[in-house]
Amino acid sequence: MEKSKKERSFPCNVCGKNFAQNGYLKVHMRIHTGEKPYKCEVCEKAFTKSSDLITHTRIHTGEKPYQCITCGETFTQNGNLQRHIRTHTGEKLFHCDICQRSFCDNKYLQLHRRSHTDPVLRCEICHKKLKTIETMKNHMQIHTGEKSYHCEYCDKSFWCIASFQKHSKIHNEDNPYRCETCGHVFSSDKSLQSHIRVHTGERPFRCDPCDKYFTTESRLRKHNRTHTSEWPYMCLICNTEFTEKADIKEHLTTHSEIKEFECQVCGARFAWRDQLKLHIRTHTGEKPFPCKICGRSFARKAILSNHLMTHTGEKPFSCWLCSKAFSRNSMLKQHMKTHTEEDLKNC
């Protein structure tokens, strides 16, 4: 007897996967053949499915057709909207079959399941041991670049709720920590006082060995490492040591074999979402970090920080051989190449 339409299946002769309709099989076959018949007219990136092309095109048009009826936030894809809606409803679709706990995301369920077999959770990327699901969730965001706490006023995102709550204070209308010179707002008096020194040029923090002065205590600490050869940040994967937190964060991306964040404009792939976000600015020209003194804008906060030193004259990076100082660590590294082995022997 001939199979009914409902029972009919269309198998892939390459991998054996079955499909309910021949059209689905045709689309699937493009995975094996590499065929991408749908091309973007703006950047010429090609796709296997027309729906993927439609989603991609929204990057160029800025269209976000999926809107949250609760808060008004818009999204390019329905899947992203559905995940967002759960932050309002508290809906948890993924259930543990051992203890009946529920989770809003499948990846958190998978992490939780390990707690039933292992008393200690271990990060699969850097092998760090963590005791709870919550600490593992926060830790994993370091590797993925995901930041779960989003500010509705300025689009900044944060890994942990404590940082998010601290940041939220700057949007409070009654915030007392406002710079009278440029109007910039801060979350604490300490941050405000550090900022005011950009305008006054005051440098109250002195390095005893070389008599240099700095605007903040943290910059003095960084500078002191040039005297002590201290390397406080160590990679748990390969044991490479770093003097700066930003350097080890950049280094960690070299260990990630999975680069799941793809630029829809040029196809470049990244291990962290934040890396992709920074990369996209090379296409859009966006520069969200303005200098409050001269008005120039920058794509990265770190570049703005370096730029501010051109106003203050601060040079926190000193050569331990000749004491020459630089405003950027990269300039110091370049300078160190000018010293010979003989210089090192004589020091």
Secondary structure by P-SEA (a helix, b strand, c coil): cccccccbbbbccccccccccaaaaaaaaccccccccccccccccccccaaaaaaaaccccccccccccccccccccaaaaaaaaaaaaccccccccccccccccaaaaaaaaaaaccccccccccccccccaaaaaaaaaaaaccccccccccccccccaaaaaaaaccccccccccccccccccccaaaaaaaaaaaaccccccccccccccccaaaaaaaaaaaaccccccccccccccccaaaaaaaaaaacccccccccccccccccaaaaaaaaaaaaccccccccccccccccaaaaaaaaaaaaccccccccccccccccaaaaaaaaaaccaaaaaac
